[in-house]
Amino acid sequence: MKKVITTSNIDISYIVEALQSYIEDCEKSKFDIALKMKDIRFLQELLDRYFDNIVQVGNLDEIRESLMRFQDLCYDCSRLKKRIKDHQRLLVDILKGYEGLNIKVLYDEQAWIEKHRNTLTHDLISVEKEILVIADNVIRLDQDHRNTMLHC
């Protein structure tokens, strides 16, 4: 027989389902962040490889702004990853009975995570485009330079 405890007119079985759902959402978010971090590592490798050429050829103001946005993206990604892990740990502790339950706080945190995950996705797409365009221009100029040298 299933024991149902009512707290403030909220069915405990509903709360447990909601907590489990939030934990699953956190797992999905952690996976999503891991994929974004792979993209960020790729962009970092690209920047490391072509940085000298980028600085020599590109518009330094645009490059500086793109690099600042890239650094912000790296920070935001790490911060969100930590916040998701902390939130998931709290959810598990609540399920185990170690922590008190405040549904509004949990809901607000889930909403905050989702909002920032969506923002991070948007920012990653923007920064990725910027860096890829900059790198593509450098690679093209380098190829044009090599072709010119071969014709001489």
Secondary structure as UniProt FT lines:
FT   STRAND          6..7
FT   TURN            8..9
FT   STRAND          10..11
FT   HELIX           12..57
FT   HELIX           60..96
FT   HELIX           103..151
//
